[in-house]
Amino acid sequence: MKKILFVLPAILWMVSCSESAPSETIEVAVEVENNTPEVPEEVVVYPYSAGTEFDRTLAMTQEKANELVASFDGNPTELSFSTEITGACQTKGCWMTVDAAGKQIRVSFKDYDFFVPLDSEGHQTTVNGTLYYDTLTVAQLKHYAMDANASDDSINSITEPVLTLSYEATGVYVD
């Protein structure tokens, strides 16, 4: 019996010493993770299209879209139009802004199913979807500002929700 009392602590001590191995594994994993090479950004070839295909030849011209936006009454309206991209999410390309009748329109993509290239600002686009008014919360506005790489001062200055002209695209084509 006395031998068991001496053997048992020795076994427990050996088992507890062998449990230090996982920390070495974790350190190695961290070293490997920190030394992983950066993956190069995907090269986008223009023209670029995403979402549901649509006939771009049926899209409104910039002038016709300007007229519609200038007199927009707020009722959700399905339409296709062509314009220039004035801004895009710099994180994923999950939204963009376009100009019509001197108003900025925030374009989101149906069900978050597709995106535009991060370097799409300045390119011509044709979108197909629904135009509507939306109230953006302070949290949404700050999120969009961060996505656009806005300064901390600019982000912190956002304190009120904003009613904005919005567009949910089901398809997009970027020249």
N, C-alpha and C positions, 0 to 999 in steps of 0.2 A: 504494500500500500504506500509506503514511504517513497518507493521508486516512482510511482505514478504521480505523486505530488511534485517530484522534481522534473519529471519528463513533460508533464502538461504545461508548465510555464515555459519550458524550453521550446516546445512546439508552437505555442502562442507567440513567443518572441520571434521565431523564424517566419511565421505567417505574417506578422505585422511588419517585419522588415521587407518582405517581398512586395508589399503593397506600395512601396515608393516608386516602383517601375512606371506606373501610369503617369506620374508627373513628368518623368523624362520624355515619355511619348507625347505628352501635351506640349512640352517645350519644343520638341522637334516639329510637331504639327504647326505651331505658331511660326517657327522659323521658315518652314516651307511656304506657309501662307503669305508671310510678309515678303518673301522673295519671288513671288509669282510675277512673271512679266505682264505688263499691261497689254490688254487685248486691243488691237488697233480698231478705230471706229470703222463702221461699215461705210463703204463708198457707195453713194447713191447715184444712180444713173438717171438723168432726166431725159425724156418726160417720165414722171412718176405717177402711178395711180394706185388707189387703195379703196377698199370698201366695195359696195355694190356698183357694178358697171352701169353706165348711163350714156345716153346719146348727147355728147357735148354740143353737137350742132343745134340742138333745141334750146340751149341755154340763152338767157337774156344777155344782151350786151351790157357793158358797164353803164352806158347812158340810160338804158331802160331800167336797170337795177337801181340807179340813182333816183329816178323818178318814183319808183315803187317805194323805196326806203324813205324818201322825203315825205310821202303821203301815207306812210304805214300807220294803220289804225290799231295795231296790237293783236288782231286776230291771227293766230298761227296760220301761216301761208306756206304751202309747198311750192318751191321754185328752184330753178337752176340758174346760176349766173356766173359771169366771169369777172374777175377783178385782180388786184395785186395783193399779195400777202405782205402785211405791214409788221407782223411779229409772229413768233412761234415759241412754244415751250422749248426751253433749252435743256430740259432734263430728258424728256422722252419724245417730244413732238406730239403730245396728247391734246393740244389745242393750238389754234392760230388766231390771229386777228386780221381782218380785212377792212377795207375802207369802201363805203358807198355813201354818196351824197354828203360827204364830209363827216360821216359818223363812223366810229369804230364799231365793228361787229365782231363779237367773240364767237368763234366757231369751235364747237366740240364735235366729237365723232361718236356716232350712234353706238351705244352699248360699250364704249371704250374698246371697240374691236380693231381699230386701225389708227395709225398715226401719220404725221407728215415728217419729212426729213428735217433735222435740226437746222440745216442751212437754207431752209426754204424762203426765208424773208427776202423780199424783193422779186421773187418769182411770180409770174402770172399763174392764176389758179382758176379752175372751174369747179364749182361745188354743186351738189344736188342734195336737197334736204328741206328743212322747215325753218322759216324765219319766225321769231317770236320775241316778246319781252320777258326778261327774267330779272329777279332781284338777287344780286350776289351778296352773300353775307361777308362780314369783316374777315372771317376765317378763310373763306374762298378767295377773297381779294388778296389777302396776304400770301396765300398759297400760290396764286397765279404770279404775284410779284416775285416770289422766291424762284419760281420756275423760269422767270424771265431774267434772272440774275440781277434784280434791282438791289440798290444799296440798302443797308440796314436802316438808314434815316428815312428812306422812301417807304420801306415796309412799315416802320413804326408810325409813320404819319397816317396810315389807314385806320380810321376810327368809325366810319359810318358805312352801312350797306349802300349799294348803288343799284338803281334800276338801269338795266342795260339792254341794248338790242343784241339778241343772241341768235345763233343758228346751229341747228343740229344736222350735221352732214351725214348722209347715208353713203355717199361716195365722193371722192375727190380726185382731181387730176391736176398735176402741177407741171407746168412747162419749164 
